[in-house]
Amino acid sequence: MEKTFYLTTAIDYVNALPHVGTAYEKIGADALARFKRLCGVETFFLMGVDEHSANVERQARANGVPPQAYCDEMCAKFESVWRTLDISYDRFIRTSEPAHAATVREIFQRIARKGDIYKGKYRGWYCVSCEAFLKDSDLKDGLCPSHGKKPEWIEEDNCFFALSRYADPLKRHIEEHPEFIRPGARRNEILSFLSEGLEDISVSRAGAAWGIRCPSEESQSIYVWFDALINYVTGAGFHEDREGFARRWPADLHIVGKDITRFHCLIWPAMLMAADIPLPVSVWGHGFVHLGGEKMSKTRGTAIDPSVLAGEYGADSLRYFLLREVPFDRDGEFTLQKFINRYNADLANDLGNLCQRTLVIVAKYLGGAIPPPPADAGEAEGGLRHALLSVREPLCRDMEEMHFHSALERIWAAVACCNRYIDESAPWKLRKEANGEKRLAAVMYTLCESLRILALFIQPFMPMTSTGIRQQLGLTADVKFGSLRETEEFGILEAGLKIGRITPLFPKKEQ
Ligand code: MSP
């Protein structure tokens, strides 16, 4: 049985709609999932929503609706935003699903049977926005450092998970598996945090009616993070699809923000160890999209709606901008000016014009049909061919290392080579020259074939544009599973193929 590449993102709280920052994570994960499929790797991509949060419950009450009805409504809106952004998840999990509650309770009981859950009293701070228990040393001027708000003081009888017992096994695992926490800077942060030891954590909440009932204390609900982390196991089919679960688990990659890597790199693997479930291969902690120098956030009121940008500029433009501008291991700033600049320069001018110029010449001078490939290509043709064929290998390495920005840079370097080639060969003049017809055919075949290859390279990042280019070239819209192989050869495009209707891919926008 072949292992499926199993990839997940964080599941978002549904108390506010997605913003450009939360979308960034999903777009990065989607680019990777699409790339894997393009390489012919069986892939399962999980996303979803985190519903049992106190914030969600408060928001529902503020809106005067029961939490479940509120979540139903918000979940539909989330899915609609992700569809607008062309996110190709295979399963969208909701933590209010019965299968999830059953999985959470089963895992809780397994851990309890192991002797790693016990009753105790929690006395300390709780930040509802983080849904996290905080120590005095975590606070900055008495406030939660992530949300700038004063946490609540809580004293209650809870169930505790014996996290401290796992400090040594976790340390060993992280040291023996360098790929477990990526990028390296996050790994160092976690190791240094671990060096101070771990404290047991409370995993149930008294007085929270909205949540999964706690098996050893039915009046309490299970701590929302304990519940949420288990989504990765539920989503793989733990409860209802044992065969699927065996193919998918362990997860190959959890993609999450740097603010929640501790939950994923300490609490989550300790829970799995306690439940005797194998650990995920890797956790990637990405950086933040900033707005005005600060993390874009719904709590801070600095959220930009990605659907509005997608509506105005196209989902692919936003996908391209975020992955090109904000390296996946660092923070980056969103500004409308930068976005429009890249739209006009990289998309409208570089890629859009290349397609337009090429196809218009094919339509005007070659009867709208792909010419035959040149029998003996010249030096310039050889150069362009080489430029395109040498993108694939380093591109694959970039994708393995989650260097999406450099993958795009590489593809755009090939786009620049095409533009230089069209300028230097000036096909619009060739017809009038002696023997020009043959040369015109050679130049235009080389350009159309380059566009075919470029459409495959950009597919993981800009699926609609990839389809658009293919259709305009006269190819089928769909990219087949494993199509990256078709970028290993130059000369696949068939002569005589009628090109499709030419439409501008990225109409220019005002500054
Ligand atoms: N519900 C938890 C995750 C549970 S996973 C088992 C949560 N939800 S969230 O809605 O607050 O955040 C969802 C994801 O979006 C997290 O990975 C978070 O880091 C990420 N981001 C939130 N704001 C972001 C930016 N401004 N930029 C990039 N990522 C951002 O945490």
Boltz pocket constraint, residues with backbone or C-beta under 6 A from the ligand:
constraints:
  - pocket:
      binder: B
      contacts: [[A, 9], [A, 10], [A, 11], [A, 12], [A, 13], [A, 20], [A, 21], [A, 22], [A, 24], [A, 25], [A, 50], [A, 129], [A, 225], [A, 228], [A, 229], [A, 231], [A, 255], [A, 256], [A, 257], [A, 258], [A, 259], [A, 260], [A, 287], [A, 288], [A, 289], [A, 290], [A, 295], [A, 296], [A, 297]]
      max_distance: 6.0
